């Protein structure tokens, strides 16, 4: 019936929204992690750098986390879009 189709549609829509929300929560945790790592490595990181970190996607954030030992200067962050 049409009601069953609607229920399935809204159920699927709810799952997609839930997944999207989970991805954003994960991204925000990565943002926090990158900011902590950068502050630990470079001490007081400039606010403009922090604002750029907040705009990065998950892939870029994970690249910074993976490469943190290879990043030697704040200038090196440019290759990650920071």
Steps between C-alpha positions, in 0.01 A plus 500: 500500500597863470526532880752215512704658222499834686609330823788328320600828334503694828682216676771504230517880512546485878785249466678722248465804726632293791803390300567856389480620861741222609747601228487863613551400864801293394637792297462735797694255722774496236500884497554498878773238467687696230479824699637323810782342302595829335490689831715233660749504214515876433377642834259791447363448151361811332121533500492528119662155478244359744213650297637337183530164678132524597407521129693191388324185386560164669756381245716810546473481878606135495795587276621757754462245781690235303776743397537687831857370550600616151354850541791715611367855472168682485585571135487123432127512576434680172511168315194393701302812416581678828 
